Amino acid sequence: MASGALAARVADSQVILIPVSVVSLAAAHYIAHRKGAGGRRQRVLLWIATPVSIALWVLPHVIR
């Protein structure tokens, strides 16, 4: 029951949270792939986090 209430509150904030996460991922990719910056582990974790984030953005629309 509590998770449903939390999901309803977060759903209202999607309009703000999705663009913020897109900008954050873009900045992280830029920083991680600059010449001489970021290690291999950081880039691998970032590339794992990116499709997970995209899946979480799309999932509510697929479930409806």
N, CA, C, O and CB atoms as a CASP TS submission, in Angstrom:
PFRMAT TS
TARGET T0000
AUTHOR 0000-0000-0000
METHOD Language model
MODEL 1
PARENT N/A
ATOM      1  N   MET     1       0.825  -1.189   0.000  1.00  0.00           N
ATOM      2  CA  MET     1       0.000   0.000   0.000  1.00  0.00           C
ATOM      3  C   MET     1       0.873   1.258   0.000  1.00  0.00           C
ATOM      4  O   MET     1       0.603   2.198  -0.747  1.00  0.00           O
ATOM      5  CB  MET     1      -0.941  -0.005   1.209  1.00  0.00           C
ATOM      6  N   ALA     2       1.889   1.279   0.811  1.00  0.00           N
ATOM      7  CA  ALA     2       2.746   2.458   0.889  1.00  0.00           C
ATOM      8  C   ALA     2       3.519   2.665  -0.409  1.00  0.00           C
ATOM      9  O   ALA     2       3.749   3.804  -0.815  1.00  0.00           O
ATOM     10  CB  ALA     2       3.718   2.332   2.064  1.00  0.00           C
ATOM     11  N   SER     3       3.921   1.579  -1.066  1.00  0.00           N
ATOM     12  CA  SER     3       4.657   1.730  -2.321  1.00  0.00           C
ATOM     13  C   SER     3       3.754   2.283  -3.415  1.00  0.00           C
ATOM     14  O   SER     3       4.228   3.008  -4.289  1.00  0.00           O
ATOM     15  CB  SER     3       5.254   0.386  -2.760  1.00  0.00           C
ATOM     16  N   GLY     4       2.478   1.961  -3.387  1.00  0.00           N
ATOM     17  CA  GLY     4       1.530   2.505  -4.355  1.00  0.00           C
ATOM     18  C   GLY     4       1.373   4.012  -4.182  1.00  0.00           C
ATOM     19  O   GLY     4       1.300   4.752  -5.163  1.00  0.00           O
ATOM     20  N   ALA     5       1.321   4.459  -2.938  1.00  0.00           N
ATOM     21  CA  ALA     5       1.208   5.890  -2.669  1.00  0.00           C
ATOM     22  C   ALA     5       2.470   6.621  -3.107  1.00  0.00           C
ATOM     23  O   ALA     5       2.406   7.723  -3.652  1.00  0.00           O
ATOM     24  CB  ALA     5       0.940   6.139  -1.179  1.00  0.00           C
ATOM     25  N   LEU     6       3.607   6.000  -2.865  1.00  0.00           N
ATOM     26  CA  LEU     6       4.868   6.604  -3.301  1.00  0.00           C
ATOM     27  C   LEU     6       4.931   6.673  -4.818  1.00  0.00           C
ATOM     28  O   LEU     6       5.378   7.679  -5.369  1.00  0.00           O
ATOM     29  CB  LEU     6       6.066   5.813  -2.756  1.00  0.00           C
ATOM     30  N   ALA     7       4.497   5.633  -5.497  1.00  0.00           N
ATOM     31  CA  ALA     7       4.505   5.615  -6.957  1.00  0.00           C
ATOM     32  C   ALA     7       3.601   6.704  -7.516  1.00  0.00           C
ATOM     33  O   ALA     7       3.939   7.334  -8.518  1.00  0.00           O
ATOM     34  CB  ALA     7       4.067   4.244  -7.480  1.00  0.00           C
ATOM     35  N   ALA     8       2.469   6.930  -6.890  1.00  0.00           N
ATOM     36  CA  ALA     8       1.554   7.978  -7.346  1.00  0.00           C
ATOM     37  C   ALA     8       2.181   9.357  -7.183  1.00  0.00           C
ATOM     38  O   ALA     8       2.006  10.221  -8.041  1.00  0.00           O
ATOM     39  CB  ALA     8       0.229   7.908  -6.576  1.00  0.00           C
ATOM     40  N   ARG     9       2.906   9.569  -6.096  1.00  0.00           N
ATOM     41  CA  ARG     9       3.557  10.868  -5.881  1.00  0.00           C
ATOM     42  C   ARG     9       4.686  11.092  -6.878  1.00  0.00           C
ATOM     43  O   ARG     9       4.859  12.198  -7.388  1.00  0.00           O
ATOM     44  CB  ARG     9       4.098  10.965  -4.450  1.00  0.00           C
ATOM     45  N   VAL    10       5.450  10.046  -7.153  1.00  0.00           N
ATOM     46  CA  VAL    10       6.572  10.165  -8.084  1.00  0.00           C
ATOM     47  C   VAL    10       6.059  10.338  -9.513  1.00  0.00           C
ATOM     48  O   VAL    10       6.685  11.036 -10.311  1.00  0.00           O
ATOM     49  CB  VAL    10       7.492   8.927  -7.990  1.00  0.00           C
ATOM     50  N   ALA    11       4.941   9.719  -9.842  1.00  0.00           N
ATOM     51  CA  ALA    11       4.375   9.822 -11.190  1.00  0.00           C
ATOM     52  C   ALA    11       4.064  11.280 -11.534  1.00  0.00           C
ATOM     53  O   ALA    11       4.220  11.690 -12.684  1.00  0.00           O
ATOM     54  CB  ALA    11       3.098   8.962 -11.308  1.00  0.00           C
ATOM     55  N   ASP    12       3.632  12.049 -10.563  1.00  0.00           N
ATOM     56  CA  ASP    12       3.360  13.466 -10.805  1.00  0.00           C
ATOM     57  C   ASP    12       4.639  14.245 -11.103  1.00  0.00           C
ATOM     58  O   ASP    12       4.597  15.272 -11.781  1.00  0.00           O
ATOM     59  CB  ASP    12       2.650  14.078  -9.601  1.00  0.00           C
ATOM     60  N   SER    13       5.761  13.767 -10.605  1.00  0.00           N
ATOM     61  CA  SER    13       7.040  14.454 -10.791  1.00  0.00           C
ATOM     62  C   SER    13       7.801  13.991 -12.021  1.00  0.00           C
ATOM     63  O   SER    13       8.908  14.469 -12.272  1.00  0.00           O
ATOM     64  CB  SER    13       7.898  14.260  -9.581  1.00  0.00           C
ATOM     65  N   GLN    14       7.233  13.070 -12.793  1.00  0.00           N
ATOM     66  CA  GLN    14       7.922  12.538 -13.969  1.00  0.00           C
ATOM     67  C   GLN    14       8.304  13.627 -14.949  1.00  0.00           C
ATOM     68  O   GLN    14       9.351  13.545 -15.590  1.00  0.00           O
ATOM     69  CB  GLN    14       7.057  11.516 -14.663  1.00  0.00           C
ATOM     70  N   VAL    15       7.481  14.632 -15.073  1.00  0.00           N
ATOM     71  CA  VAL    15       7.732  15.710 -16.018  1.00  0.00           C
ATOM     72  C   VAL    15       9.065  16.398 -15.711  1.00  0.00           C
ATOM     73  O   VAL    15       9.734  16.882 -16.625  1.00  0.00           O
ATOM     74  CB  VAL    15       6.583  16.729 -15.984  1.00  0.00           C
ATOM     75  N   ILE    16       9.444  16.444 -14.465  1.00  0.00           N
ATOM     76  CA  ILE    16      10.700  17.079 -14.058  1.00  0.00           C
ATOM     77  C   ILE    16      11.826  16.045 -13.971  1.00  0.00           C
ATOM     78  O   ILE    16      12.953  16.322 -14.383  1.00  0.00           O
ATOM     79  CB  ILE    16      10.528  17.794 -12.701  1.00  0.00           C
ATOM     80  N   LEU    17      11.531  14.866 -13.444  1.00  0.00           N
ATOM     81  CA  LEU    17      12.577  13.878 -13.173  1.00  0.00           C
ATOM     82  C   LEU    17      13.193  13.282 -14.441  1.00  0.00           C
ATOM     83  O   LEU    17      14.398  13.030 -14.468  1.00  0.00           O
ATOM     84  CB  LEU    17      12.013  12.769 -12.325  1.00  0.00           C
ATOM     85  N   ILE    18      12.410  13.052 -15.478  1.00  0.00           N
ATOM     86  CA  ILE    18      12.961  12.455 -16.702  1.00  0.00           C
ATOM     87  C   ILE    18      13.951  13.402 -17.381  1.00  0.00           C
ATOM     88  O   ILE    18      15.051  12.958 -17.712  1.00  0.00           O
ATOM     89  CB  ILE    18      11.828  12.092 -17.679  1.00  0.00           C
ATOM     90  N   PRO    19      13.630  14.678 -17.609  1.00  0.00           N
ATOM     91  CA  PRO    19      14.640  15.565 -18.213  1.00  0.00           C
ATOM     92  C   PRO    19      15.890  15.735 -17.341  1.00  0.00           C
ATOM     93  O   PRO    19      17.001  15.844 -17.859  1.00  0.00           O
ATOM     94  CB  PRO    19      14.028  16.929 -18.482  1.00  0.00           C
ATOM     95  N   VAL    20      15.705  15.756 -16.025  1.00  0.00           N
ATOM     96  CA  VAL    20      16.862  15.871 -15.136  1.00  0.00           C
ATOM     97  C   VAL    20      17.758  14.645 -15.278  1.00  0.00           C
ATOM     98  O   VAL    20      18.982  14.774 -15.302  1.00  0.00           O
ATOM     99  CB  VAL    20      16.408  16.040 -13.668  1.00  0.00           C
ATOM    100  N   SER    21      17.170  13.472 -15.370  1.00  0.00           N
ATOM    101  CA  SER    21      17.977  12.260 -15.515  1.00  0.00           C
ATOM    102  C   SER    21      18.636  12.188 -16.889  1.00  0.00           C
ATOM    103  O   SER    21      19.752  11.681 -17.007  1.00  0.00           O
ATOM    104  CB  SER    21      17.115  11.020 -15.287  1.00  0.00           C
ATOM    105  N   VAL    22      17.964  12.687 -17.935  1.00  0.00           N
ATOM    106  CA  VAL    22      18.577  12.720 -19.274  1.00  0.00           C
ATOM    107  C   VAL    22      19.795  13.630 -19.274  1.00  0.00           C
ATOM    108  O   VAL    22      20.845  13.270 -19.807  1.00  0.00           O
ATOM    109  CB  VAL    22      17.556  13.198 -20.336  1.00  0.00           C
ATOM    110  N   VAL    23      19.657  14.799 -18.680  1.00  0.00           N
ATOM    111  CA  VAL    23      20.785  15.740 -18.613  1.00  0.00           C
ATOM    112  C   VAL    23      21.908  15.154 -17.766  1.00  0.00           C
ATOM    113  O   VAL    23      23.081  15.305 -18.107  1.00  0.00           O
ATOM    114  CB  VAL    23      20.332  17.103 -18.032  1.00  0.00           C
ATOM    115  N   SER    24      21.565  14.489 -16.670  1.00  0.00           N
ATOM    116  CA  SER    24      22.582  13.885 -15.813  1.00  0.00           C
ATOM    117  C   SER    24      23.342  12.775 -16.535  1.00  0.00           C
ATOM    118  O   SER    24      24.565  12.690 -16.434  1.00  0.00           O
ATOM    119  CB  SER    24      21.940  13.334 -14.545  1.00  0.00           C
ATOM    120  N   LEU    25      22.622  11.930 -17.260  1.00  0.00           N
ATOM    121  CA  LEU    25      23.282  10.864 -18.021  1.00  0.00           C
ATOM    122  C   LEU    25      24.156  11.446 -19.136  1.00  0.00           C
ATOM    123  O   LEU    25      25.258  10.957 -19.382  1.00  0.00           O
ATOM    124  CB  LEU    25      22.234   9.903 -18.617  1.00  0.00           C
ATOM    125  N   ALA    26      23.669  12.477 -19.801  1.00  0.00           N
ATOM    126  CA  ALA    26      24.458  13.102 -20.862  1.00  0.00           C
ATOM    127  C   ALA    26      25.749  13.700 -20.300  1.00  0.00           C
ATOM    128  O   ALA    26      26.820  13.546 -20.887  1.00  0.00           O
ATOM    129  CB  ALA    26      23.633  14.191 -21.574  1.00  0.00           C
ATOM    130  N   ALA    27      25.639  14.375 -19.171  1.00  0.00           N
ATOM    131  CA  ALA    27      26.828  14.945 -18.538  1.00  0.00           C
ATOM    132  C   ALA    27      27.791  13.848 -18.095  1.00  0.00           C
ATOM    133  O   ALA    27      29.006  13.992 -18.234  1.00  0.00           O
ATOM    134  CB  ALA    27      26.431  15.814 -17.338  1.00  0.00           C
ATOM    135  N   ALA    28      27.258  12.763 -17.568  1.00  0.00           N
ATOM    136  CA  ALA    28      28.107  11.653 -17.132  1.00  0.00           C
ATOM    137  C   ALA    28      28.832  11.015 -18.313  1.00  0.00           C
ATOM    138  O   ALA    28      30.011  10.676 -18.207  1.00  0.00           O
ATOM    139  CB  ALA    28      27.272  10.599 -16.399  1.00  0.00           C
ATOM    140  N   HIS    29      28.137  10.852 -19.434  1.00  0.00           N
ATOM    141  CA  HIS    29      28.787  10.296 -20.621  1.00  0.00           C
ATOM    142  C   HIS    29      29.874  11.240 -21.137  1.00  0.00           C
ATOM    143  O   HIS    29      30.952  10.800 -21.537  1.00  0.00           O
ATOM    144  CB  HIS    29      27.750  10.026 -21.725  1.00  0.00           C
ATOM    145  N   TYR    30      29.582  12.520 -21.123  1.00  0.00           N
ATOM    146  CA  TYR    30      30.577  13.491 -21.575  1.00  0.00           C
ATOM    147  C   TYR    30      31.825  13.437 -20.694  1.00  0.00           C
ATOM    148  O   TYR    30      32.947  13.405 -21.198  1.00  0.00           O
ATOM    149  CB  TYR    30      29.983  14.912 -21.571  1.00  0.00           C
ATOM    150  N   ILE    31      31.626  13.427 -19.399  1.00  0.00           N
ATOM    151  CA  ILE    31      32.760  13.409 -18.469  1.00  0.00           C
ATOM    152  C   ILE    31      33.533  12.094 -18.565  1.00  0.00           C
ATOM    153  O   ILE    31      34.764  12.090 -18.550  1.00  0.00           O
ATOM    154  CB  ILE    31      32.273  13.628 -17.027  1.00  0.00           C
ATOM    155  N   ALA    32      32.809  10.985 -18.663  1.00  0.00           N
ATOM    156  CA  ALA    32      33.458   9.671 -18.683  1.00  0.00           C
ATOM    157  C   ALA    32      34.243   9.427 -19.968  1.00  0.00           C
ATOM    158  O   ALA    32      35.224   8.682 -19.963  1.00  0.00           O
ATOM    159  CB  ALA    32      32.421   8.579 -18.510  1.00  0.00           C
ATOM    160  N   HIS    33      33.820  10.047 -21.066  1.00  0.00           N
ATOM    161  CA  HIS    33      34.465   9.771 -22.345  1.00  0.00           C
ATOM    162  C   HIS    33      35.414  10.874 -22.814  1.00  0.00           C
ATOM    163  O   HIS    33      35.922  10.824 -23.935  1.00  0.00           O
ATOM    164  CB  HIS    33      33.419   9.548 -23.386  1.00  0.00           C
ATOM    165  N   ARG    34      35.650  11.856 -21.971  1.00  0.00           N
ATOM    166  CA  ARG    34      36.662  12.854 -22.316  1.00  0.00           C
ATOM    167  C   ARG    34      38.023  12.183 -22.362  1.00  0.00           C
ATOM    168  O   ARG    34      38.253  11.179 -21.687  1.00  0.00           O
ATOM    169  CB  ARG    34      36.662  14.030 -21.299  1.00  0.00           C
ATOM    170  N   LYS    35      38.899  12.724 -23.136  1.00  0.00           N
ATOM    171  CA  LYS    35      40.243  12.150 -23.238  1.00  0.00           C
ATOM    172  C   LYS    35      40.926  12.208 -21.872  1.00  0.00           C
ATOM    173  O   LYS    35      41.050  13.275 -21.269  1.00  0.00           O
ATOM    174  CB  LYS    35      41.091  12.904 -24.307  1.00  0.00           C
ATOM    175  N   GLY    36      41.360  11.061 -21.403  1.00  0.00           N
ATOM    176  CA  GLY    36      42.093  10.986 -20.143  1.00  0.00           C
ATOM    177  C   GLY    36      41.226  10.978 -18.904  1.00  0.00           C
ATOM    178  O   GLY    36      41.750  10.960 -17.790  1.00  0.00           O
ATOM    179  N   ALA    37      39.911  10.992 -19.064  1.00  0.00           N
ATOM    180  CA  ALA    37      39.037  11.016 -17.885  1.00  0.00           C
ATOM    181  C   ALA    37      38.284   9.700 -17.772  1.00  0.00           C
ATOM    182  O   ALA    37      37.999   9.049 -18.778  1.00  0.00           O
ATOM    183  CB  ALA    37      38.042  12.201 -17.956  1.00  0.00           C
ATOM    184  N   GLY    38      37.973   9.323 -16.578  1.00  0.00           N
ATOM    185  CA  GLY    38      37.152   8.131 -16.342  1.00  0.00           C
ATOM    186  C   GLY    38      37.867   6.848 -16.674  1.00  0.00           C
ATOM    187  O   GLY    38      38.544   6.743 -17.697  1.00  0.00           O
ATOM    188  N   GLY    39      37.715   5.896 -15.822  1.00  0.00           N
ATOM    189  CA  GLY    39      38.308   4.586 -16.059  1.00  0.00           C
ATOM    190  C   GLY    39      37.341   3.670 -16.783  1.00  0.00           C
ATOM    191  O   GLY    39      36.174   4.005 -16.989  1.00  0.00           O
ATOM    192  N   ARG    40      37.840   2.529 -17.158  1.00  0.00           N
ATOM    193  CA  ARG    40      37.014   1.561 -17.888  1.00  0.00           C
ATOM    194  C   ARG    40      35.814   1.121 -17.051  1.00  0.00           C
ATOM    195  O   ARG    40      34.709   0.983 -17.576  1.00  0.00           O
ATOM    196  CB  ARG    40      37.852   0.336 -18.290  1.00  0.00           C
ATOM    197  N   ARG    41      36.021   0.903 -15.773  1.00  0.00           N
ATOM    198  CA  ARG    41      34.937   0.460 -14.895  1.00  0.00           C
ATOM    199  C   ARG    41      33.831   1.516 -14.844  1.00  0.00           C
ATOM    200  O   ARG    41      32.648   1.176 -14.888  1.00  0.00           O
ATOM    201  CB  ARG    41      35.472   0.172 -13.471  1.00  0.00           C
ATOM    202  N   GLN    42      34.201   2.774 -14.754  1.00  0.00           N
ATOM    203  CA  GLN    42      33.215   3.858 -14.718  1.00  0.00           C
ATOM    204  C   GLN    42      32.389   3.881 -16.003  1.00  0.00           C
ATOM    205  O   GLN    42      31.170   4.048 -15.958  1.00  0.00           O
ATOM    206  CB  GLN    42      33.914   5.217 -14.511  1.00  0.00           C
ATOM    207  N   ARG    43      33.050   3.713 -17.139  1.00  0.00           N
ATOM    208  CA  ARG    43      32.329   3.719 -18.417  1.00  0.00           C
ATOM    209  C   ARG    43      31.403   2.507 -18.546  1.00  0.00           C
ATOM    210  O   ARG    43      30.289   2.629 -19.057  1.00  0.00           O
ATOM    211  CB  ARG    43      33.324   3.743 -19.586  1.00  0.00           C
ATOM    212  N   VAL    44      31.859   1.340 -18.086  1.00  0.00           N
ATOM    213  CA  VAL    44      31.018   0.139 -18.163  1.00  0.00           C
ATOM    214  C   VAL    44      29.783   0.308 -17.286  1.00  0.00           C
ATOM    215  O   VAL    44      28.673  -0.004 -17.718  1.00  0.00           O
ATOM    216  CB  VAL    44      31.813  -1.118 -17.734  1.00  0.00           C
ATOM    217  N   LEU    45      29.957   0.789 -16.083  1.00  0.00           N
ATOM    218  CA  LEU    45      28.811   1.001 -15.198  1.00  0.00           C
ATOM    219  C   LEU    45      27.853   2.042 -15.765  1.00  0.00           C
ATOM    220  O   LEU    45      26.638   1.909 -15.622  1.00  0.00           O
ATOM    221  CB  LEU    45      29.285   1.431 -13.812  1.00  0.00           C
ATOM    222  N   LEU    46      28.385   3.061 -16.398  1.00  0.00           N
ATOM    223  CA  LEU    46      27.552   4.086 -17.010  1.00  0.00           C
ATOM    224  C   LEU    46      26.741   3.506 -18.162  1.00  0.00           C
ATOM    225  O   LEU    46      25.563   3.829 -18.318  1.00  0.00           O
ATOM    226  CB  LEU    46      28.412   5.251 -17.501  1.00  0.00           C
ATOM    227  N   TRP    47      27.374   2.643 -18.978  1.00  0.00           N
ATOM    228  CA  TRP    47      26.652   2.021 -20.087  1.00  0.00           C
ATOM    229  C   TRP    47      25.643   0.992 -19.600  1.00  0.00           C
ATOM    230  O   TRP    47      24.697   0.682 -20.323  1.00  0.00           O
ATOM    231  CB  TRP    47      27.629   1.366 -21.046  1.00  0.00           C
ATOM    232  N   ILE    48      25.813   0.457 -18.403  1.00  0.00           N
ATOM    233  CA  ILE    48      24.792  -0.417 -17.814  1.00  0.00           C
ATOM    234  C   ILE    48      23.635   0.430 -17.289  1.00  0.00           C
ATOM    235  O   ILE    48      22.472   0.062 -17.452  1.00  0.00           O
ATOM    236  CB  ILE    48      25.395  -1.288 -16.671  1.00  0.00           C
ATOM    237  N   ALA    49      23.946   1.548 -16.666  1.00  0.00           N
ATOM    238  CA  ALA    49      22.917   2.415 -16.086  1.00  0.00           C
ATOM    239  C   ALA    49      22.044   3.075 -17.151  1.00  0.00           C
ATOM    240  O   ALA    49      20.871   3.352 -16.902  1.00  0.00           O
ATOM    241  CB  ALA    49      23.565   3.484 -15.225  1.00  0.00           C
ATOM    242  N   THR    50      22.600   3.329 -18.325  1.00  0.00           N
ATOM    243  CA  THR    50      21.836   4.025 -19.365  1.00  0.00           C
ATOM    244  C   THR    50      20.636   3.211 -19.857  1.00  0.00           C
ATOM    245  O   THR    50      19.522   3.735 -19.845  1.00  0.00           O
ATOM    246  CB  THR    50      22.744   4.351 -20.538  1.00  0.00           C
ATOM    247  N   PRO    51      20.807   1.951 -20.291  1.00  0.00           N
ATOM    248  CA  PRO    51      19.605   1.218 -20.719  1.00  0.00           C
ATOM    249  C   PRO    51      18.636   0.910 -19.574  1.00  0.00           C
ATOM    250  O   PRO    51      17.431   0.797 -19.797  1.00  0.00           O
ATOM    251  CB  PRO    51      20.011  -0.075 -21.384  1.00  0.00           C
ATOM    252  N   VAL    52      19.153   0.775 -18.361  1.00  0.00           N
ATOM    253  CA  VAL    52      18.263   0.569 -17.213  1.00  0.00           C
ATOM    254  C   VAL    52      17.388   1.809 -17.029  1.00  0.00           C
ATOM    255  O   VAL    52      16.187   1.693 -16.786  1.00  0.00           O
ATOM    256  CB  VAL    52      19.082   0.272 -15.912  1.00  0.00           C
ATOM    257  N   SER    53      17.986   2.987 -17.143  1.00  0.00           N
ATOM    258  CA  SER    53      17.220   4.230 -17.016  1.00  0.00           C
ATOM    259  C   SER    53      16.184   4.352 -18.120  1.00  0.00           C
ATOM    260  O   SER    53      15.041   4.733 -17.864  1.00  0.00           O
ATOM    261  CB  SER    53      18.155   5.439 -17.044  1.00  0.00           C
ATOM    262  N   ILE    54      16.574   4.033 -19.339  1.00  0.00           N
ATOM    263  CA  ILE    54      15.634   4.108 -20.462  1.00  0.00           C
ATOM    264  C   ILE    54      14.476   3.132 -20.246  1.00  0.00           C
ATOM    265  O   ILE    54      13.321   3.464 -20.514  1.00  0.00           O
ATOM    266  CB  ILE    54      16.356   3.802 -21.801  1.00  0.00           C
ATOM    267  N   ALA    55      14.786   1.944 -19.766  1.00  0.00           N
ATOM    268  CA  ALA    55      13.734   0.962 -19.497  1.00  0.00           C
ATOM    269  C   ALA    55      12.769   1.476 -18.427  1.00  0.00           C
ATOM    270  O   ALA    55      11.559   1.274 -18.531  1.00  0.00           O
ATOM    271  CB  ALA    55      14.350  -0.378 -19.056  1.00  0.00           C
ATOM    272  N   LEU    56      13.299   2.133 -17.409  1.00  0.00           N
ATOM    273  CA  LEU    56      12.437   2.664 -16.355  1.00  0.00           C
ATOM    274  C   LEU    56      11.588   3.834 -16.846  1.00  0.00           C
ATOM    275  O   LEU    56      10.492   4.056 -16.332  1.00  0.00           O
ATOM    276  CB  LEU    56      13.277   3.102 -15.165  1.00  0.00           C
ATOM    277  N   TRP    57      12.080   4.586 -17.834  1.00  0.00           N
ATOM    278  CA  TRP    57      11.275   5.674 -18.406  1.00  0.00           C
ATOM    279  C   TRP    57      10.141   5.113 -19.249  1.00  0.00           C
ATOM    280  O   TRP    57       9.032   5.646 -19.233  1.00  0.00           O
ATOM    281  CB  TRP    57      12.153   6.613 -19.257  1.00  0.00           C
ATOM    282  N   VAL    58      10.410   4.040 -19.985  1.00  0.00           N
ATOM    283  CA  VAL    58       9.444   3.477 -20.932  1.00  0.00           C
ATOM    284  C   VAL    58       8.443   2.551 -20.247  1.00  0.00           C
ATOM    285  O   VAL    58       7.288   2.473 -20.664  1.00  0.00           O
ATOM    286  CB  VAL    58      10.172   2.721 -22.035  1.00  0.00           C
ATOM    287  N   LEU    59       8.865   1.862 -19.222  1.00  0.00           N
ATOM    288  CA  LEU    59       8.046   0.841 -18.572  1.00  0.00           C
ATOM    289  C   LEU    59       6.645   1.316 -18.175  1.00  0.00           C
ATOM    290  O   LEU    59       5.685   0.593 -18.442  1.00  0.00           O
ATOM    291  CB  LEU    59       8.755   0.345 -17.357  1.00  0.00           C
ATOM    292  N   PRO    60       6.473   2.479 -17.558  1.00  0.00           N
ATOM    293  CA  PRO    60       5.112   2.887 -17.196  1.00  0.00           C
ATOM    294  C   PRO    60       4.183   3.042 -18.412  1.00  0.00           C
ATOM    295  O   PRO    60       2.979   2.814 -18.305  1.00  0.00           O
ATOM    296  CB  PRO    60       5.162   4.196 -16.431  1.00  0.00           C
ATOM    297  N   HIS    61       4.737   3.423 -19.548  1.00  0.00           N
ATOM    298  CA  HIS    61       3.918   3.585 -20.746  1.00  0.00           C
ATOM    299  C   HIS    61       3.571   2.252 -21.375  1.00  0.00           C
ATOM    300  O   HIS    61       2.518   2.118 -21.998  1.00  0.00           O
ATOM    301  CB  HIS    61       4.631   4.457 -21.756  1.00  0.00           C
ATOM    302  N   VAL    62       4.441   1.259 -21.222  1.00  0.00           N
ATOM    303  CA  VAL    62       4.198  -0.070 -21.770  1.00  0.00           C
ATOM    304  C   VAL    62       3.163  -0.809 -20.935  1.00  0.00           C
ATOM    305  O   VAL    62       2.345  -1.551 -21.477  1.00  0.00           O
ATOM    306  CB  VAL    62       5.502  -0.873 -21.835  1.00  0.00           C
ATOM    307  N   ILE    63       3.191  -0.613 -19.626  1.00  0.00           N
ATOM    308  CA  ILE    63       2.290  -1.327 -18.723  1.00  0.00           C
ATOM    309  C   ILE    63       0.847  -0.872 -18.886  1.00  0.00           C
ATOM    310  O   ILE    63      -0.068  -1.683 -18.743  1.00  0.00           O
ATOM    311  CB  ILE    63       2.729  -1.132 -17.282  1.00  0.00           C
ATOM    312  N   ARG    64       0.623   0.392 -19.179  1.00  0.00           N
ATOM    313  CA  ARG    64      -0.745   0.930 -19.292  1.00  0.00           C
ATOM    314  C   ARG    64      -1.525   0.249 -20.339  1.00  0.00           C
ATOM    315  O   ARG    64      -2.690   0.584 -20.557  1.00  0.00           O
ATOM    316  CB  ARG    64      -0.727   2.386 -19.578  1.00  0.00           C
TER
END
